[in-house]
Amino acid sequence: MGETPTALGVALAYHAAWTGKDMDRAMTYIADDIVCDAPAGRIEGAAAYRAFLEPFSGTLTGATMIAAYGDEQRALVMYDTASPRVASAPGAECVTVADGRITYSRFLFDRLPFAR
Amino acid sequence: MGETPTALGVALAYHAAWTGKDMDRAMTYIADDIVCDAPAGRIEGAAAYRAFLEPFSGTLTGATMIAAYGDEQRALVMYDTASPRVASAPGAECVTVADGRITYSRFLFDRLPFAR
C-alpha cells in the first residue's frame, strides 16, 4: 500500500480530472457509494454522480480554482467554470475522503443561470 | 495595536455576527470599500453590502457551519442556513482580509429556491 493522499490532494486531482473532461479519471476518486448533496437534492452512488457531472464537464470551456483548503479527512474548494451556457458559474464542494476516494460531497452552485 | 486576527478568525467572527442577526457587529468586519462578487453581480462598498445581506440575515431561523479553512490572508467557508422561505440554503464565501476586515468576497449560493 502506498501513501494515503490527503483529502485536499484527492479533491485537487479529482477537480483537475473532471474540469479537464477526463471523467474516467475523475471517477477513480469517487467512492462507489458516494453520497452527494447537490442543489437539486441528494445523489447516491457513483453512476448517478457521473450522470450528474459528466454532461456539464463535457461543455466546459474553462475552469479556474479560486481557493482550496483541507486536512486529512475533508477538503473545501471554490472554483469558477465557463461554458457556452454560462460564462461564469462558480461552484464550491466540501468533500469527505476515505482511502483516497470521495465518500461524501456537499456540492454548491447557483442553478438560476442554468434554469433560464 | 493589538494582534492582527487571521483571515479565518475574521471570517468566523463575521459569520457568527450576521447569522446571529447582529449586523452592526458583522459590519465591523467589513471594509468600507469591500468588493463582493455575488450571484447577481458585483456589490461595491459597505452600505451596498449591508443592503444585500441584512434582509436575509433578519429572516434566519438557523445557521450551521459546514467547513471553514483559511490562512493569513484568505478564508473559505461553507455553511447552511434556514429561513422561512428556504429550509436549507447553503452558502460559501471566499474572503480576502486586510487589517481585520473583509476587503473582497466571492459569495456563492443557489438563487433558484429564492426565485421561485
gemmi code that builds the backbone of each chain (N, CA, C; Angstrom):
import gemmi

chains = {
    "A": [
        ("MET", (0.854, -1.188, 0.000), (0.000, 0.000, 0.000), (0.889, 1.236, 0.000)),
        ("GLY", (0.596, 2.174, -0.902), (1.346, 3.420, -0.945), (0.833, 4.400, 0.088)),
        ("GLU", (1.383, 5.595, 0.044), (0.929, 6.626, 0.969), (-0.516, 6.997, 0.672)),
        ("THR", (-1.280, 7.204, 1.697), (-2.651, 7.669, 1.506), (-2.624, 9.169, 1.239)),
        ("PRO", (-3.206, 9.598, 0.119), (-3.196, 11.032, -0.167), (-4.124, 11.771, 0.802)),
        ("THR", (-3.844, 13.027, 1.023), (-4.720, 13.837, 1.860), (-6.044, 14.092, 1.138)),
        ("ALA", (-7.042, 14.498, 1.902), (-8.326, 14.851, 1.293), (-8.147, 15.974, 0.279)),
        ("LEU", (-7.299, 16.937, 0.606), (-7.072, 18.038, -0.329), (-6.415, 17.540, -1.605)),
        ("GLY", (-5.456, 16.642, -1.478), (-4.814, 16.085, -2.665), (-5.811, 15.373, -3.562)),
        ("VAL", (-6.703, 14.605, -2.955), (-7.731, 13.910, -3.736), (-8.682, 14.916, -4.391)),
        ("ALA", (-9.092, 15.928, -3.628), (-10.019, 16.926, -4.167), (-9.406, 17.652, -5.361)),
        ("LEU", (-8.126, 17.963, -5.276), (-7.468, 18.686, -6.376), (-7.289, 17.793, -7.598)),
        ("ALA", (-6.942, 16.532, -7.381), (-6.767, 15.610, -8.509), (-8.103, 15.341, -9.201)),
        ("TYR", (-9.133, 15.158, -8.401), (-10.483, 14.969, -8.935), (-10.930, 16.209, -9.723)),
        ("HIS", (-10.663, 17.376, -9.155), (-11.052, 18.622, -9.823), (-10.336, 18.770, -11.168)),
        ("ALA", (-9.046, 18.503, -11.173), (-8.274, 18.614, -12.424), (-8.821, 17.652, -13.468)),
        ("ALA", (-9.231, 16.470, -13.027), (-9.732, 15.472, -13.973), (-11.075, 15.879, -14.574)),
        ("TRP", (-12.030, 16.219, -13.730), (-13.365, 16.483, -14.304), (-13.421, 17.799, -15.059)),
        ("THR", (-12.658, 18.793, -14.612), (-12.647, 20.035, -15.388), (-11.797, 19.877, -16.650)),
        ("GLY", (-10.941, 18.860, -16.671), (-10.186, 18.527, -17.883), (-10.922, 17.543, -18.773)),
        ("LYS", (-12.183, 17.290, -18.447), (-13.070, 16.431, -19.254), (-12.633, 14.975, -19.268)),
        ("ASP", (-11.838, 14.589, -18.268), (-11.431, 13.191, -18.166), (-12.264, 12.537, -17.054)),
        ("MET", (-13.498, 12.204, -17.408), (-14.426, 11.682, -16.389), (-14.013, 10.288, -15.918)),
        ("ASP", (-13.366, 9.511, -16.795), (-12.896, 8.199, -16.338), (-11.903, 8.369, -15.187)),
        ("ARG", (-10.992, 9.297, -15.365), (-10.019, 9.546, -14.293), (-10.703, 10.163, -13.068)),
        ("ALA", (-11.606, 11.099, -13.308), (-12.309, 11.733, -12.184), (-12.998, 10.677, -11.320)),
        ("MET", (-13.595, 9.683, -11.965), (-14.358, 8.684, -11.213), (-13.461, 7.772, -10.369)),
        ("THR", (-12.152, 7.754, -10.650), (-11.252, 6.965, -9.801), (-11.120, 7.587, -8.408)),
        ("TYR", (-11.571, 8.821, -8.264), (-11.526, 9.500, -6.963), (-12.883, 9.511, -6.270)),
        ("ILE", (-13.862, 8.851, -6.869), (-15.233, 8.858, -6.336), (-15.551, 7.461, -5.794)),
        ("ALA", (-15.994, 7.409, -4.545), (-16.355, 6.123, -3.949), (-17.608, 5.561, -4.618)),
        ("ASP", (-17.659, 4.244, -4.717), (-18.827, 3.605, -5.334), (-20.127, 4.022, -4.659)),
        ("ASP", (-20.057, 4.211, -3.353), (-21.269, 4.559, -2.593), (-21.290, 6.034, -2.190)),
        ("ILE", (-20.737, 6.884, -3.054), (-20.731, 8.323, -2.751), (-22.155, 8.821, -2.486)),
        ("VAL", (-22.252, 9.720, -1.538), (-23.478, 10.486, -1.308), (-23.132, 11.944, -1.557)),
        ("CYS", (-23.906, 12.585, -2.424), (-23.652, 13.979, -2.770), (-24.921, 14.784, -2.555)),
        ("ASP", (-24.835, 15.784, -1.688), (-25.965, 16.695, -1.506), (-25.750, 17.897, -2.414)),
        ("ALA", (-26.485, 17.916, -3.511), (-26.371, 18.941, -4.545), (-27.601, 19.849, -4.473)),
        ("PRO", (-27.577, 20.969, -5.189), (-28.708, 21.901, -5.095), (-30.069, 21.260, -5.384)),
        ("ALA", (-30.125, 20.330, -6.318), (-31.423, 19.735, -6.655), (-31.791, 18.564, -5.760)),
        ("GLY", (-30.904, 18.179, -4.852), (-31.228, 17.078, -3.952), (-30.080, 16.096, -3.837)),
        ("ARG", (-30.346, 15.002, -3.161), (-29.303, 14.019, -2.890), (-29.068, 13.097, -4.084)),
        ("ILE", (-27.795, 12.847, -4.366), (-27.371, 11.925, -5.422), (-26.654, 10.778, -4.729)),
        ("GLU", (-27.025, 9.546, -5.030), (-26.429, 8.399, -4.339), (-25.821, 7.413, -5.328)),
        ("GLY", (-24.550, 7.119, -5.117), (-23.869, 6.133, -5.934), (-23.083, 6.761, -7.065)),
        ("ALA", (-22.002, 6.072, -7.448), (-21.074, 6.611, -8.442), (-21.721, 6.791, -9.809)),
        ("ALA", (-22.607, 5.902, -10.200), (-23.234, 6.017, -11.525), (-24.101, 7.267, -11.607)),
        ("ALA", (-24.885, 7.490, -10.564), (-25.740, 8.680, -10.543), (-24.895, 9.948, -10.473)),
        ("TYR", (-23.787, 9.868, -9.735), (-22.910, 11.031, -9.619), (-22.297, 11.369, -10.979)),
        ("ARG", (-21.863, 10.336, -11.679), (-21.286, 10.574, -13.005), (-22.330, 11.162, -13.956)),
        ("ALA", (-23.546, 10.659, -13.875), (-24.622, 11.171, -14.736), (-24.930, 12.633, -14.425)),
        ("PHE", (-24.699, 13.018, -13.186), (-24.909, 14.409, -12.765), (-23.814, 15.309, -13.326)),
        ("LEU", (-22.565, 14.868, -13.234), (-21.443, 15.755, -13.529), (-20.971, 15.704, -14.984)),
        ("GLU", (-21.090, 14.542, -15.615), (-20.466, 14.374, -16.933), (-21.028, 15.318, -18.001)),
        ("PRO", (-22.334, 15.533, -18.068), (-22.833, 16.446, -19.114), (-22.257, 17.850, -18.970)),
        ("PHE", (-22.128, 18.319, -17.728), (-21.564, 19.650, -17.508), (-20.075, 19.658, -17.821)),
        ("SER", (-19.379, 18.635, -17.367), (-17.946, 18.528, -17.641), (-17.663, 18.636, -19.139)),
        ("GLY", (-18.505, 17.983, -19.919), (-18.279, 17.957, -21.364), (-18.441, 19.295, -22.050)),
        ("THR", (-19.178, 20.212, -21.413), (-19.415, 21.514, -22.042), (-18.410, 22.575, -21.618)),
        ("LEU", (-17.541, 22.247, -20.676), (-16.651, 23.283, -20.119), (-15.714, 23.858, -21.172)),
        ("THR", (-15.577, 25.151, -21.125), (-14.561, 25.821, -21.937), (-13.453, 26.384, -21.063)),
        ("GLY", (-13.639, 26.309, -19.744), (-12.598, 26.773, -18.841), (-12.974, 26.524, -17.401)),
        ("ALA", (-11.976, 26.468, -16.551), (-12.196, 26.323, -15.104), (-10.978, 26.896, -14.392)),
        ("THR", (-11.234, 27.585, -13.297), (-10.174, 28.207, -12.508), (-10.417, 27.927, -11.033)),
        ("MET", (-9.430, 27.419, -10.344), (-9.556, 27.223, -8.905), (-9.455, 28.581, -8.213)),
        ("ILE", (-10.401, 28.892, -7.372), (-10.378, 30.144, -6.615), (-9.654, 29.926, -5.290)),
        ("ALA", (-10.017, 28.882, -4.570), (-9.373, 28.573, -3.288), (-9.591, 27.108, -2.969)),
        ("ALA", (-8.614, 26.521, -2.299), (-8.696, 25.100, -1.935), (-7.968, 24.902, -0.618)),
        ("TYR", (-8.679, 24.311, 0.330), (-8.113, 24.034, 1.651), (-8.550, 22.643, 2.078)),
        ("GLY", (-7.869, 22.106, 3.046), (-8.315, 20.823, 3.554), (-7.406, 20.280, 4.626)),
        ("ASP", (-7.796, 19.135, 5.125), (-6.987, 18.431, 6.104), (-7.004, 16.946, 5.728)),
        ("GLU", (-6.774, 16.089, 6.675), (-6.657, 14.670, 6.314), (-7.971, 14.098, 5.779)),
        ("GLN", (-9.083, 14.497, 6.403), (-10.372, 13.871, 6.078), (-11.238, 14.665, 5.107)),
        ("ARG", (-11.123, 15.983, 5.134), (-12.040, 16.800, 4.356), (-11.307, 17.879, 3.586)),
        ("ALA", (-11.939, 18.324, 2.501), (-11.405, 19.439, 1.738), (-12.560, 20.335, 1.313)),
        ("LEU", (-12.243, 21.592, 1.128), (-13.232, 22.587, 0.715), (-12.620, 23.384, -0.421)),
        ("VAL", (-13.277, 23.374, -1.563), (-12.760, 24.090, -2.729), (-13.833, 25.010, -3.277)),
        ("MET", (-13.383, 26.112, -3.853), (-14.256, 27.005, -4.620), (-13.555, 27.285, -5.938)),
        ("TYR", (-14.329, 27.251, -7.007), (-13.744, 27.435, -8.338), (-14.743, 28.149, -9.221)),
        ("ASP", (-14.257, 28.610, -10.346), (-15.152, 29.184, -11.342), (-15.113, 28.290, -12.576)),
        ("THR", (-16.205, 28.241, -13.279), (-16.250, 27.490, -14.530), (-16.819, 28.377, -15.634)),
        ("ALA", (-16.466, 28.042, -16.851), (-17.019, 28.722, -18.021), (-17.542, 27.670, -18.985)),
        ("SER", (-18.706, 27.940, -19.538), (-19.280, 27.058, -20.546), (-20.122, 27.926, -21.474)),
        ("PRO", (-20.473, 27.391, -22.627), (-21.262, 28.212, -23.555), (-22.558, 28.735, -22.940)),
        ("ARG", (-23.183, 27.948, -22.052), (-24.453, 28.381, -21.464), (-24.262, 29.472, -20.427)),
        ("VAL", (-23.208, 29.344, -19.615), (-22.995, 30.297, -18.516), (-21.516, 30.670, -18.473)),
        ("ALA", (-21.231, 31.935, -18.737), (-19.842, 32.378, -18.861), (-19.075, 32.250, -17.543)),
        ("SER", (-19.763, 32.468, -16.428), (-19.124, 32.324, -15.120), (-20.097, 31.623, -14.188)),
        ("ALA", (-19.790, 30.387, -13.867), (-20.629, 29.591, -12.976), (-19.748, 29.020, -11.882)),
        ("PRO", (-19.567, 29.785, -10.797), (-18.734, 29.265, -9.714), (-19.405, 28.107, -8.987)),
        ("GLY", (-18.569, 27.270, -8.414), (-19.044, 26.150, -7.611), (-18.206, 26.026, -6.363)),
        ("ALA", (-18.743, 25.339, -5.383), (-17.984, 25.012, -4.172), (-18.336, 23.590, -3.777)),
        ("GLU", (-17.326, 22.870, -3.337), (-17.531, 21.498, -2.913), (-16.800, 21.268, -1.596)),
        ("CYS", (-17.510, 20.689, -0.654), (-16.899, 20.226, 0.596), (-16.952, 18.711, 0.566)),
        ("VAL", (-15.787, 18.095, 0.470), (-15.736, 16.651, 0.283), (-15.088, 15.948, 1.467)),
        ("THR", (-15.650, 14.800, 1.788), (-15.069, 13.908, 2.778), (-14.410, 12.760, 2.026)),
        ("VAL", (-13.181, 12.431, 2.419), (-12.390, 11.446, 1.688), (-12.000, 10.300, 2.616)),
        ("ALA", (-12.123, 9.087, 2.094), (-11.616, 7.908, 2.811), (-10.927, 7.008, 1.801)),
        ("ASP", (-9.739, 6.526, 2.155), (-8.987, 5.625, 1.278), (-8.830, 6.193, -0.134)),
        ("GLY", (-8.597, 7.484, -0.215), (-8.305, 8.099, -1.497), (-9.498, 8.393, -2.377)),
        ("ARG", (-10.700, 8.193, -1.840), (-11.893, 8.464, -2.637), (-12.887, 9.331, -1.870)),
        ("ILE", (-13.644, 10.098, -2.635), (-14.650, 10.981, -2.054), (-15.891, 10.160, -1.708)),
        ("THR", (-16.218, 10.151, -0.429), (-17.370, 9.375, 0.040), (-18.602, 10.244, 0.242)),
        ("TYR", (-18.359, 11.539, 0.496), (-19.477, 12.468, 0.684), (-19.097, 13.815, 0.096)),
        ("SER", (-20.048, 14.451, -0.551), (-19.810, 15.771, -1.128), (-21.003, 16.668, -0.895)),
        ("ARG", (-20.717, 17.831, -0.366), (-21.727, 18.888, -0.353), (-21.381, 19.805, -1.512)),
        ("PHE", (-22.250, 19.872, -2.498), (-21.944, 20.474, -3.803), (-22.845, 21.686, -3.983)),
        ("LEU", (-22.243, 22.829, -4.211), (-22.999, 24.077, -4.248), (-22.699, 24.862, -5.514)),
        ("PHE", (-23.751, 25.249, -6.199), (-23.625, 26.205, -7.295), (-24.960, 26.907, -7.457)),
        ("ASP", (-24.953, 27.955, -8.223), (-26.164, 28.742, -8.467), (-26.879, 28.151, -9.685)),
        ("ARG", (-28.035, 27.548, -9.438), (-28.771, 26.946, -10.560), (-29.470, 27.964, -11.454)),
        ("LEU", (-29.663, 29.170, -10.938), (-30.511, 30.114, -11.670), (-30.059, 30.375, -13.109)),
        ("PRO", (-28.774, 30.610, -13.361), (-28.366, 30.864, -14.758), (-28.634, 29.672, -15.672)),
        ("PHE", (-28.597, 28.454, -15.112), (-28.833, 27.263, -15.910), (-30.335, 27.026, -16.130)),
        ("ALA", (-31.148, 27.577, -15.251), (-32.603, 27.404, -15.348), (-33.224, 28.362, -16.359)),
        ("ARG", (-32.468, 29.412, -16.685), (-33.022, 30.437, -17.585), (-33.060, 29.969, -19.022)),
    ],
    "B": [
        ("MET", (-1.403, 48.842, 19.098), (-2.002, 47.931, 18.124), (-2.006, 46.516, 18.693)),
        ("GLY", (-3.167, 45.872, 18.652), (-3.257, 44.503, 19.134), (-2.816, 43.533, 18.060)),
        ("GLU", (-2.936, 42.257, 18.352), (-2.598, 41.240, 17.362), (-3.566, 41.304, 16.189)),
        ("THR", (-3.050, 41.137, 15.008), (-3.919, 41.092, 13.844), (-4.546, 39.701, 13.759)),
        ("PRO", (-5.890, 39.618, 13.708), (-6.514, 38.301, 13.618), (-6.262, 37.683, 12.241)),
        ("THR", (-6.296, 36.383, 12.183), (-6.162, 35.721, 10.893), (-7.411, 35.948, 10.061)),
        ("ALA", (-7.285, 35.699, 8.766), (-8.446, 35.793, 7.884), (-9.546, 34.852, 8.351)),
        ("LEU", (-9.158, 33.650, 8.762), (-10.165, 32.699, 9.221), (-10.855, 33.204, 10.485)),
        ("GLY", (-10.100, 33.790, 11.394), (-10.696, 34.338, 12.605), (-11.719, 35.423, 12.291)),
        ("VAL", (-11.374, 36.290, 11.347), (-12.298, 37.352, 10.937), (-13.535, 36.750, 10.270)),
        ("ALA", (-13.320, 35.769, 9.392), (-14.446, 35.150, 8.689), (-15.413, 34.489, 9.666)),
        ("LEU", (-14.875, 33.853, 10.685), (-15.731, 33.169, 11.662), (-16.481, 34.171, 12.544)),
        ("ALA", (-15.803, 35.237, 12.941), (-16.460, 36.246, 13.777), (-17.560, 36.959, 12.988)),
        ("TYR", (-17.252, 37.272, 11.749), (-18.249, 37.899, 10.862), (-19.437, 36.970, 10.639)),
        ("HIS", (-19.155, 35.693, 10.416), (-20.227, 34.716, 10.196), (-21.124, 34.598, 11.428)),
        ("ALA", (-20.505, 34.521, 12.598), (-21.290, 34.417, 13.834), (-22.176, 35.648, 14.015)),
        ("ALA", (-21.648, 36.801, 13.650), (-22.417, 38.041, 13.838), (-23.613, 38.108, 12.894)),
        ("TRP", (-23.389, 37.883, 11.599), (-24.520, 38.085, 10.671), (-25.550, 36.969, 10.768)),
        ("THR", (-25.096, 35.758, 11.060), (-26.089, 34.693, 11.235), (-26.772, 34.819, 12.595)),
        ("GLY", (-26.161, 35.569, 13.515), (-26.787, 35.886, 14.797), (-27.625, 37.153, 14.747)),
        ("LYS", (-27.804, 37.674, 13.536), (-28.651, 38.863, 13.283), (-28.090, 40.130, 13.915)),
        ("ASP", (-26.787, 40.133, 14.190), (-26.160, 41.336, 14.715), (-25.385, 41.998, 13.574)),
        ("MET", (-26.130, 42.695, 12.714), (-25.496, 43.266, 11.520), (-24.549, 44.409, 11.882)),
        ("ASP", (-24.825, 45.119, 12.977), (-23.885, 46.176, 13.379), (-22.513, 45.567, 13.661)),
        ("ARG", (-22.530, 44.463, 14.389), (-21.253, 43.812, 14.686), (-20.639, 43.202, 13.421)),
        ("ALA", (-21.479, 42.583, 12.597), (-20.971, 41.986, 11.355), (-20.241, 43.033, 10.512)),
        ("MET", (-20.788, 44.242, 10.473), (-20.191, 45.274, 9.616), (-18.845, 45.759, 10.138)),
        ("THR", (-18.529, 45.479, 11.404), (-17.199, 45.856, 11.901), (-16.100, 45.006, 11.259)),
        ("TYR", (-16.496, 43.927, 10.596), (-15.532, 43.061, 9.904), (-15.511, 43.297, 8.397)),
        ("ILE", (-16.267, 44.277, 7.932), (-16.390, 44.556, 6.500), (-15.690, 45.876, 6.187)),
        ("ALA", (-14.779, 45.837, 5.224), (-14.074, 47.058, 4.832), (-15.040, 48.035, 4.163)),
        ("ASP", (-14.796, 49.316, 4.364), (-15.669, 50.330, 3.760), (-15.748, 50.173, 2.246)),
        ("ASP", (-14.634, 49.761, 1.653), (-14.591, 49.640, 0.189), (-14.644, 48.177, -0.257)),
        ("ILE", (-15.363, 47.353, 0.495), (-15.483, 45.942, 0.128), (-15.996, 45.801, -1.313)),
        ("VAL", (-15.449, 44.808, -1.986), (-15.975, 44.375, -3.284), (-16.434, 42.939, -3.104)),
        ("CYS", (-17.682, 42.675, -3.459), (-18.238, 41.335, -3.300), (-18.823, 40.871, -4.625)),
        ("ASP", (-18.298, 39.760, -5.116), (-18.864, 39.168, -6.322), (-19.878, 38.112, -5.903)),
        ("ALA", (-21.145, 38.466, -6.007), (-22.267, 37.635, -5.590), (-22.972, 37.090, -6.839)),
        ("PRO", (-23.872, 36.119, -6.662), (-24.518, 35.517, -7.840), (-25.176, 36.534, -8.780)),
        ("ALA", (-25.763, 37.584, -8.227), (-26.456, 38.546, -9.092), (-25.530, 39.614, -9.651)),
        ("GLY", (-24.263, 39.603, -9.244), (-23.328, 40.587, -9.766), (-22.480, 41.198, -8.675)),
        ("ARG", (-21.722, 42.196, -9.058), (-20.778, 42.816, -8.127), (-21.473, 43.822, -7.208)),
        ("ILE", (-21.102, 43.778, -5.939), (-21.589, 44.704, -4.922), (-20.373, 45.487, -4.445)),
        ("GLU", (-20.456, 46.804, -4.426), (-19.302, 47.613, -4.052), (-19.645, 48.545, -2.901)),
        ("GLY", (-18.845, 48.467, -1.863), (-18.996, 49.358, -0.718), (-19.811, 48.729, 0.399)),
        ("ALA", (-19.497, 49.163, 1.620), (-20.101, 48.559, 2.806), (-21.612, 48.781, 2.864)),
        ("ALA", (-22.084, 49.943, 2.430), (-23.526, 50.213, 2.510), (-24.295, 49.264, 1.595)),
        ("ALA", (-23.798, 49.086, 0.390), (-24.460, 48.174, -0.554), (-24.373, 46.734, -0.056)),
        ("TYR", (-23.241, 46.401, 0.552), (-23.087, 45.040, 1.071), (-24.088, 44.782, 2.196)),
        ("ARG", (-24.235, 45.748, 3.075), (-25.203, 45.594, 4.172), (-26.630, 45.464, 3.612)),
        ("ALA", (-26.939, 46.254, 2.605), (-28.277, 46.190, 1.995), (-28.529, 44.833, 1.349)),
        ("PHE", (-27.464, 44.195, 0.889), (-27.554, 42.862, 0.291), (-27.813, 41.801, 1.360)),
        ("LEU", (-27.079, 41.891, 2.462), (-27.083, 40.793, 3.439), (-28.131, 40.948, 4.540)),
        ("GLU", (-28.432, 42.179, 4.929), (-29.260, 42.394, 6.116), (-30.677, 41.819, 5.992)),
        ("PRO", (-31.342, 41.975, 4.853), (-32.696, 41.408, 4.770), (-32.709, 39.900, 4.973)),
        ("PHE", (-31.707, 39.208, 4.420), (-31.631, 37.751, 4.593), (-31.265, 37.405, 6.026)),
        ("SER", (-30.298, 38.118, 6.582), (-29.893, 37.889, 7.968), (-31.097, 37.954, 8.904)),
        ("GLY", (-31.968, 38.918, 8.661), (-33.107, 39.125, 9.543), (-34.131, 38.005, 9.523)),
        ("THR", (-34.132, 37.226, 8.433), (-35.126, 36.150, 8.314), (-34.616, 34.802, 8.814)),
        ("LEU", (-33.328, 34.734, 9.164), (-32.746, 33.433, 9.502), (-33.415, 32.804, 10.716)),
        ("THR", (-33.665, 31.520, 10.593), (-34.117, 30.756, 11.752), (-33.036, 29.781, 12.212)),
        ("GLY", (-31.955, 29.680, 11.444), (-30.854, 28.817, 11.841), (-29.704, 28.924, 10.876)),
        ("ALA", (-28.525, 28.583, 11.354), (-27.334, 28.545, 10.501), (-26.344, 27.566, 11.121)),
        ("THR", (-25.696, 26.796, 10.257), (-24.719, 25.806, 10.709), (-23.476, 25.900, 9.837)),
        ("MET", (-22.322, 26.006, 10.463), (-21.082, 25.997, 9.690), (-20.798, 24.567, 9.242)),
        ("ILE", (-20.555, 24.384, 7.963), (-20.214, 23.062, 7.429), (-18.701, 22.865, 7.463)),
        ("ALA", (-17.952, 23.845, 6.974), (-16.492, 23.761, 6.977), (-15.918, 25.160, 6.871)),
        ("ALA", (-14.770, 25.349, 7.483), (-14.113, 26.662, 7.472), (-12.612, 26.453, 7.504)),
        ("TYR", (-11.932, 27.045, 6.526), (-10.481, 26.948, 6.444), (-9.923, 28.319, 6.080)),
        ("GLY", (-8.654, 28.481, 6.291), (-8.070, 29.739, 5.885), (-6.613, 29.837, 6.245)),
        ("ASP", (-6.043, 30.957, 5.845), (-4.661, 31.250, 6.198), (-4.608, 32.722, 6.605)),
        ("GLU", (-3.462, 33.349, 6.497), (-3.355, 34.727, 6.985), (-4.217, 35.702, 6.191)),
        ("GLN", (-4.252, 35.497, 4.862), (-4.914, 36.497, 4.008), (-6.337, 36.136, 3.590)),
        ("ARG", (-6.611, 34.839, 3.479), (-7.899, 34.440, 2.916), (-8.536, 33.342, 3.746)),
        ("ALA", (-9.853, 33.265, 3.640), (-10.585, 32.178, 4.282), (-11.682, 31.704, 3.340)),
        ("LEU", (-12.046, 30.442, 3.500), (-13.088, 29.827, 2.684), (-14.020, 29.096, 3.627)),
        ("VAL", (-15.286, 29.459, 3.595), (-16.266, 28.830, 4.488), (-17.444, 28.323, 3.671)),
        ("MET", (-18.047, 27.246, 4.152), (-19.316, 26.756, 3.627), (-20.239, 26.511, 4.815)),
        ("TYR", (-21.474, 26.919, 4.664), (-22.428, 26.814, 5.774), (-23.807, 26.541, 5.211)),
        ("ASP", (-24.691, 26.149, 6.085), (-26.086, 26.002, 5.697), (-26.898, 27.033, 6.460)),
        ("THR", (-27.960, 27.498, 5.856), (-28.864, 28.423, 6.529), (-30.291, 27.914, 6.408)),
        ("ALA", (-31.108, 28.321, 7.344), (-32.542, 28.021, 7.307), (-33.315, 29.315, 7.480)),
        ("SER", (-34.360, 29.451, 6.697), (-35.241, 30.607, 6.818), (-36.640, 30.157, 6.401)),
        ("PRO", (-37.643, 30.939, 6.706), (-38.999, 30.509, 6.331), (-39.154, 30.261, 4.830)),
        ("ARG", (-38.451, 31.025, 4.009), (-38.602, 30.854, 2.563), (-37.902, 29.603, 2.060)),
        ("VAL", (-36.719, 29.319, 2.601), (-35.923, 28.178, 2.121), (-35.358, 27.428, 3.333)),
        ("ALA", (-35.794, 26.195, 3.497), (-35.436, 25.423, 4.687), (-33.941, 25.128, 4.759)),
        ("SER", (-33.310, 24.907, 3.598), (-31.872, 24.668, 3.545), (-31.291, 25.452, 2.381)),
        ("ALA", (-30.565, 26.489, 2.704), (-29.943, 27.325, 1.670), (-28.470, 27.459, 2.010)),
        ("PRO", (-27.641, 26.517, 1.522), (-26.217, 26.616, 1.815), (-25.569, 27.779, 1.081)),
        ("GLY", (-24.499, 28.253, 1.661), (-23.715, 29.318, 1.059), (-22.240, 29.012, 1.206)),
        ("ALA", (-21.438, 29.650, 0.371), (-19.985, 29.559, 0.510), (-19.413, 30.945, 0.247)),
        ("GLU", (-18.410, 31.291, 1.024), (-17.757, 32.584, 0.855), (-16.254, 32.399, 0.904)),
        ("CYS", (-15.596, 32.985, -0.060), (-14.134, 33.065, -0.059), (-13.777, 34.526, 0.164)),
        ("VAL", (-13.193, 34.816, 1.308), (-12.957, 36.208, 1.672), (-11.464, 36.507, 1.780)),
        ("THR", (-11.117, 37.698, 1.322), (-9.770, 38.233, 1.500), (-9.841, 39.274, 2.608)),
        ("VAL", (-8.893, 39.198, 3.540), (-8.931, 40.048, 4.730), (-7.665, 40.884, 4.811)),
        ("ALA", (-7.835, 42.134, 5.149), (-6.688, 43.011, 5.431), (-7.022, 43.852, 6.661)),
        ("ASP", (-6.099, 43.941, 7.581), (-6.296, 44.737, 8.798), (-7.591, 44.380, 9.517)),
        ("GLY", (-7.914, 43.106, 9.541), (-9.055, 42.654, 10.318), (-10.407, 42.826, 9.654)),
        ("ARG", (-10.406, 43.251, 8.377), (-11.675, 43.450, 7.683), (-11.668, 42.763, 6.319)),
        ("ILE", (-12.848, 42.360, 5.920), (-13.009, 41.681, 4.629), (-13.018, 42.735, 3.521)),
        ("THR", (-12.038, 42.625, 2.632), (-11.922, 43.598, 1.541), (-12.505, 43.064, 0.240)),
        ("TYR", (-12.527, 41.725, 0.109), (-13.091, 41.113, -1.090), (-13.793, 39.830, -0.687)),
        ("SER", (-14.923, 39.582, -1.304), (-15.671, 38.362, -1.033), (-16.216, 37.785, -2.325)),
        ("ARG", (-15.954, 36.507, -2.510), (-16.650, 35.762, -3.560), (-17.747, 34.990, -2.854)),
        ("PHE", (-18.992, 35.315, -3.152), (-20.148, 34.873, -2.361), (-21.012, 33.993, -3.250)),
        ("LEU", (-21.242, 32.774, -2.803), (-21.926, 31.794, -3.642), (-23.111, 31.176, -2.911)),
        ("PHE", (-24.251, 31.182, -3.565), (-25.411, 30.422, -3.083), (-26.304, 30.142, -4.280)),
        ("ASP", (-27.248, 29.260, -4.068), (-28.172, 28.880, -5.130), (-29.369, 29.823, -5.087)),
        ("ARG", (-29.487, 30.662, -6.100), (-30.602, 31.609, -6.106), (-31.942, 30.975, -6.445)),
        ("LEU", (-31.909, 29.799, -7.060), (-33.143, 29.253, -7.613), (-34.267, 29.119, -6.580)),
        ("PRO", (-33.996, 28.579, -5.381), (-35.108, 28.458, -4.414), (-35.693, 29.810, -4.013)),
        ("PHE", (-34.869, 30.859, -4.050), (-35.351, 32.191, -3.684), (-36.111, 32.850, -4.836)),
        ("ALA", (-35.848, 32.389, -6.051), (-36.508, 32.954, -7.234), (-37.892, 32.354, -7.448)),
        ("ARG", (-38.143, 31.226, -6.793), (-39.409, 30.531, -7.033), (-40.559, 31.219, -6.304)),
    ],
}
model = gemmi.Model(1)
for chain_id, residues in chains.items():
    chain = gemmi.Chain(chain_id)
    for i, (resn, *xyz) in enumerate(residues, 1):
        res = gemmi.Residue()
        res.name, res.seqid = resn, gemmi.SeqId(i, " ")
        for name, pos in zip(("N", "CA", "C"), xyz):
            atom = gemmi.Atom()
            atom.name, atom.element = name, gemmi.Element(name[0])
            atom.pos, atom.b_iso = gemmi.Position(*pos), 0.0
            res.add_atom(atom)
        chain.add_residue(res)
    model.add_chain(chain)
structure = gemmi.Structure()
structure.add_model(model)
structure.setup_entities()
